[in-house]
Structure formats: C-alpha cells, structure tokens
Amino acid sequence: MEIVDATSGVRIAALKPNWTGGGTLVFSDGQTFQLVCKGFWRPVWSVVANGQLVLNIHSRGKKVELPNEPRLPEGRLTLLAIFTWHLMRQAAEDAASAAVVVAAT
C-alpha cells in the first residue's frame, strides 16, 4: 500500500504490512513510523516513531488523540492520521468479509 501525490504521481510513503495488522510506514525522506493495533477487535491504533507515541486512533469512539506536544509538522501529522484511519477501516472491512464467508459455509 502506498501514499502517492495525486498531482505528480510521486510516491510519498509505502507501507510494509505485518501479519498482525499495521506495519511499518516509510516516507520517501526516510522517516519511519510503526502502525500498531491493540485491543479486542483492534479498537485502538497507534502510530509510533523512535519509540515515541505520535497519535492514537480509537475506532469505537472515533477519536484521535495526540500527545501534548506533537513533534511533527502539521501536514505530516494529518497525513498519518488519515492514512491510519484508512488502514483501520480497511482492516475492519476485511474482517467483516471474512466473517460473512465463515457464516456462509
């Protein structure tokens, strides 16, 4: 999965997914973030850089939590939140599809 600039077509970042959900998001400038999902049915997704929490997204409460002092530019922080939300929704849709297949068999 990639983040691509719609105007130029240049890749901004690429996700290297892992088996448990989430993965490593690497931006073209080399900045790296870990996307981690935790809890029953993955209700909290976290973005971590260098061991420091960047943001949490709570799927059930549909809210984004930022640490007191974000250390990233607003544009990068917004892109991380939107991408993580997209990944979270995609994981939920995949889980729902798998549940339908299991129920139908």
Summary of the structure (lengths in Angstrom):
residues: 105
radius of gyration: 14.7
end to end distance: 30.2
largest distance: 49.8
contacts: 268
relative contact order: 0.14
helix: 30%
strand: 36%
